[in-house]
Amino acid sequence: MKPFERQVMDALLAGDHPFLELLRNQLAAVQVSERTVTDEGFLLKFAVPSAHRAADVPNLMIDDVAFEVFGLVGPAYTVLWIRRGLLDELECYGASDHWPEFPVIERIFYLRAEKRGMDSWNMVPASGRDLPSLTTRWTAAGAA
């Protein structure tokens, strides 16, 4: 995993929640099995030995981290997919039409979900990680 990818993963898995702790334990064993870079961002597919499976962690996504990259206009957003108790995919994307070959993160920040409708949320910048906001959406999706 590249250093900037690890910075993003550390932010996504930060916090005092049992699911996050179990997933942090997988980071030492995770390997990037596939990396796809597009003009808008990148997608990493992970390989984690099944011995590291966190049986108590349901299928879920973590998407409350954004970051600013030197030379890009506007923030980049993240989605970390967890499937069958394992780190599965990391997707990062921005509004720019040119993802840099060597991204340099200038700032990482958290987003808080504000309910907009029955099944929709607005993500707004927050001063820190809002775990209740994140876990509320997991519960609404049937994951927690």
BELJO-V173120 format. One record per residue. N is the residue number from 1. OMEGA is omega as a letter, one per 40 degrees, with the letter a starting at -180 (none if undefined). BURIAL is I if it has 9 or more other ideal C-beta (glycine too) atoms within 8 Angstrom, else O. Layout:
# BELJO-V173120
{{N:OMEGA:BURIAL} {N:OMEGA:BURIAL}}
This chain:
# BELJO-V173120
{{1:i:O} {2:a:O} {3:a:O} {4:i:I} {5:i:I} {6:i:I} {7:a:I} {8:i:I} {9:i:I} {10:i:O} {11:a:I} {12:a:I} {13:i:I} {14:i:O} {15:a:O} {16:i:O} {17:a:O} {18:i:O} {19:a:I} {20:i:I} {21:i:I} {22:a:I} {23:i:I} {24:i:O} {25:i:I} {26:a:I} {27:a:I} {28:a:O} {29:a:O} {30:i:I} {31:i:O} {32:a:I} {33:i:O} {34:i:O} {35:i:O} {36:i:O} {37:i:O} {38:i:O} {39:a:O} {40:a:I} {41:a:I} {42:i:I} {43:i:I} {44:i:I} {45:a:I} {46:i:I} {47:i:O} {48:i:I} {49:a:O} {50:i:O} {51:i:O} {52:a:I} {53:i:I} {54:a:I} {55:a:O} {56:a:O} {57:i:I} {58:i:I} {59:i:O} {60:i:I} {61:i:O} {62:a:I} {63:a:I} {64:i:I} {65:i:I} {66:i:I} {67:i:I} {68:a:I} {69:i:I} {70:i:I} {71:i:O} {72:i:I} {73:i:O} {74:a:O} {75:i:O} {76:a:I} {77:a:I} {78:i:I} {79:i:I} {80:a:I} {81:i:I} {82:a:I} {83:i:O} {84:i:O} {85:a:I} {86:i:I} {87:a:I} {88:a:I} {89:i:I} {90:i:I} {91:i:I} {92:a:I} {93:i:O} {94:a:I} {95:a:O} {96:i:I} {97:i:O} {98:i:O} {99:a:I} {100:i:I} {101:i:O} {102:a:O} {103:i:O} {104:a:I} {105:i:I} {106:a:O} {107:i:O} {108:i:I} {109:a:I} {110:i:I} {111:i:I} {112:i:I} {113:i:I} {114:a:I} {115:a:O} {116:a:O} {117:a:O} {118:a:O} {119:a:O} {120:a:O} {121:i:O} {122:i:O} {123:a:I} {124:i:O} {125:a:O} {126:a:I} {127:i:O} {128:a:O} {129:i:I} {130:a:I} {131:i:I} {132:i:O} {133:a:I} {134:a:I} {135:i:I} {136:i:I} {137:i:I} {138:i:I} {139:i:I} {140:i:O} {141:i:O} {142:a:O} {143:a:O} {144:none:O}}
